[in-house]
Amino acid sequence: MPMYDRGQRIALVATTDQFTELQPGDQGTVRSFDATFQTLNVDWDSGSRLSMLLDEGDEVRVLA
C-alpha cells in the first residue's frame, strides 16, 4: 500500500469524478493522506482541491 507525505508532488493518472476539470497529467502537492480511508488530499496546481479516493478507482503517480 503506497504512502504519501505532505508536500510530495504527484500527477493525476485517472479519476472517477465525472464532474472535475482535472485531466490526466495535471500536477499537485499532497496536503495530507488518510491511510485508513485511502484518501489523498491534494492542492492541485490548477487551484482545485479535489481529493483522490484511491479505493474508489482514482489513481496518481509520484513525481521524482
CYANA upper distance limits for C-alpha pairs under 8 A (distance plus 0.5 A):
  3 MET  CA     33 PHE  CA      8.05
  3 MET  CA     35 ALA  CA      7.81
  4 TYR  CA      8 GLN  CA      7.43
  4 TYR  CA     30 VAL  CA      7.72
  4 TYR  CA     32 SER  CA      8.11
  4 TYR  CA     33 PHE  CA      6.55
  4 TYR  CA     40 LEU  CA      8.30
  5 ASP  CA     30 VAL  CA      7.15
  5 ASP  CA     32 SER  CA      7.39
  5 ASP  CA     33 PHE  CA      7.60
  6 ARG  CA     29 THR  CA      8.07
  6 ARG  CA     30 VAL  CA      5.56
  6 ARG  CA     31 ARG  CA      5.66
  6 ARG  CA     32 SER  CA      5.94
  6 ARG  CA     33 PHE  CA      8.14
  7 GLY  CA     29 THR  CA      6.01
  7 GLY  CA     30 VAL  CA      5.70
  7 GLY  CA     31 ARG  CA      6.95
  8 GLN  CA     29 THR  CA      6.12
  8 GLN  CA     30 VAL  CA      5.81
  8 GLN  CA     62 VAL  CA      7.98
  8 GLN  CA     63 LEU  CA      8.46
  9 ARG  CA     27 GLN  CA      7.64
  9 ARG  CA     28 GLY  CA      6.30
  9 ARG  CA     29 THR  CA      5.15
  9 ARG  CA     30 VAL  CA      6.87
  9 ARG  CA     62 VAL  CA      6.67
  9 ARG  CA     63 LEU  CA      6.06
  9 ARG  CA     64 ALA  CA      8.43
 10 ILE  CA     27 GLN  CA      6.17
 10 ILE  CA     28 GLY  CA      6.02
 10 ILE  CA     29 THR  CA      6.70
 10 ILE  CA     30 VAL  CA      7.69
 10 ILE  CA     60 VAL  CA      6.89
 10 ILE  CA     61 ARG  CA      6.02
 10 ILE  CA     62 VAL  CA      4.94
 10 ILE  CA     63 LEU  CA      5.69
 11 ALA  CA     24 PRO  CA      7.94
 11 ALA  CA     25 GLY  CA      5.87
 11 ALA  CA     26 ASP  CA      5.97
 11 ALA  CA     27 GLN  CA      4.79
 11 ALA  CA     28 GLY  CA      6.85
 11 ALA  CA     60 VAL  CA      6.02
 11 ALA  CA     61 ARG  CA      5.87
 11 ALA  CA     62 VAL  CA      6.95
 11 ALA  CA     63 LEU  CA      7.17
 12 LEU  CA     22 LEU  CA      8.48
 12 LEU  CA     23 GLN  CA      7.56
 12 LEU  CA     24 PRO  CA      5.46
 12 LEU  CA     25 GLY  CA      5.66
 12 LEU  CA     26 ASP  CA      5.93
 12 LEU  CA     27 GLN  CA      6.84
 12 LEU  CA     59 GLU  CA      6.92
 12 LEU  CA     60 VAL  CA      5.02
 12 LEU  CA     61 ARG  CA      7.07
 13 VAL  CA     24 PRO  CA      5.38
 13 VAL  CA     25 GLY  CA      6.74
 13 VAL  CA     58 ASP  CA      8.27
 13 VAL  CA     59 GLU  CA      5.68
 13 VAL  CA     60 VAL  CA      5.36
 13 VAL  CA     61 ARG  CA      7.10
 14 ALA  CA     23 GLN  CA      8.17
 14 ALA  CA     24 PRO  CA      6.25
 14 ALA  CA     57 GLY  CA      8.33
 14 ALA  CA     58 ASP  CA      6.07
 14 ALA  CA     59 GLU  CA      5.54
 14 ALA  CA     60 VAL  CA      7.37
 15 THR  CA     52 MET  CA      7.95
 15 THR  CA     57 GLY  CA      7.15
 15 THR  CA     58 ASP  CA      4.77
 15 THR  CA     59 GLU  CA      6.78
 16 THR  CA     56 GLU  CA      7.94
 16 THR  CA     57 GLY  CA      6.70
 16 THR  CA     58 ASP  CA      6.37
 22 LEU  CA     26 ASP  CA      6.98
 22 LEU  CA     48 SER  CA      8.50
 26 ASP  CA     44 TRP  CA      8.02
 26 ASP  CA     45 ASP  CA      8.02
 26 ASP  CA     46 SER  CA      8.39
 27 GLN  CA     44 TRP  CA      6.49
 27 GLN  CA     45 ASP  CA      6.43
 28 GLY  CA     42 VAL  CA      6.67
 28 GLY  CA     43 ASP  CA      5.95
 28 GLY  CA     44 TRP  CA      4.40
 28 GLY  CA     45 ASP  CA      5.63
 29 THR  CA     42 VAL  CA      6.08
 29 THR  CA     43 ASP  CA      5.74
 29 THR  CA     44 TRP  CA      6.80
 29 THR  CA     45 ASP  CA      8.18
 30 VAL  CA     40 LEU  CA      7.58
 30 VAL  CA     41 ASN  CA      6.57
 30 VAL  CA     42 VAL  CA      5.11
 30 VAL  CA     43 ASP  CA      6.92
 31 ARG  CA     40 LEU  CA      8.22
 31 ARG  CA     41 ASN  CA      5.79
 31 ARG  CA     42 VAL  CA      5.65
 31 ARG  CA     43 ASP  CA      6.84
 32 SER  CA     40 LEU  CA      6.64
 32 SER  CA     41 ASN  CA      5.67
 32 SER  CA     42 VAL  CA      7.68
 33 PHE  CA     38 GLN  CA      7.68
 33 PHE  CA     39 THR  CA      6.33
 33 PHE  CA     40 LEU  CA      5.09
 33 PHE  CA     41 ASN  CA      6.62
 34 ASP  CA     38 GLN  CA      6.01
 34 ASP  CA     39 THR  CA      5.65
 34 ASP  CA     40 LEU  CA      6.98
 35 ALA  CA     39 THR  CA      7.32
 37 PHE  CA     55 ASP  CA      8.14
 38 GLN  CA     53 LEU  CA      6.77
 38 GLN  CA     54 LEU  CA      5.91
 38 GLN  CA     55 ASP  CA      6.48
 39 THR  CA     51 SER  CA      7.18
 39 THR  CA     52 MET  CA      6.24
 39 THR  CA     53 LEU  CA      5.40
 39 THR  CA     54 LEU  CA      6.60
 39 THR  CA     55 ASP  CA      8.37
 40 LEU  CA     51 SER  CA      6.04
 40 LEU  CA     52 MET  CA      5.46
 40 LEU  CA     53 LEU  CA      7.08
 40 LEU  CA     54 LEU  CA      7.79
 41 ASN  CA     49 ARG  CA      7.74
 41 ASN  CA     50 LEU  CA      7.51
 41 ASN  CA     51 SER  CA      4.95
 41 ASN  CA     52 MET  CA      6.92
 42 VAL  CA     49 ARG  CA      6.17
 42 VAL  CA     50 LEU  CA      6.91
 42 VAL  CA     51 SER  CA      6.22
 42 VAL  CA     52 MET  CA      7.98
 43 ASP  CA     47 GLY  CA      7.33
 43 ASP  CA     48 SER  CA      6.90
 43 ASP  CA     49 ARG  CA      5.42
 43 ASP  CA     50 LEU  CA      8.03
 44 TRP  CA     48 SER  CA      5.68
 44 TRP  CA     49 ARG  CA      6.44
 44 TRP  CA     50 LEU  CA      8.06
 52 MET  CA     58 ASP  CA      6.21
 52 MET  CA     59 GLU  CA      7.93
 53 LEU  CA     57 GLY  CA      7.29
 53 LEU  CA     58 ASP  CA      6.01
 54 LEU  CA     58 ASP  CA      5.36
 54 LEU  CA     59 GLU  CA      6.71
